[in-house]
Amino acid sequence: MTTHAWRKSSYCQEGEACVHISTDPDGVHLTDSDTAQTIVTVTPAAFTALLDHLKSL
């Protein structure tokens, strides 16, 4: 099992209502908790495309 170094988003609401992110050479990993029971993994290119789209809104 891979150990991730999770970082909490700087745009969190109070409590644990925020996104946690971890990266490695294979991808960008996202979860809604630092206990990371469910992890979504995307390629770095897909994550960059997502961020570019969100910035354009």
Residue, then its C-alpha position, 0 to 999 in steps of 0.5 A: m500500500t502506498t503512503h501519501a504525504w497529504r496536504k490540505s487545501s488552503y481554501c478549506q471551510e471550518g472542520e474537515a470540509c476540504v480537499h487533500i492532495s498528494t502527488d507522485p510521479d504516477g499521478v495526482h491523488l485527491t481525497d476529502s479527508d486526511t484518513a483517505q478512505t476514498i482516493v481519486t487518482v488522475t494524471p498530472a495533465a488531467f489535473t492541470a486541465l481541471l485547474d485551468h478550467l476552474k480558473s477560467l470560470 
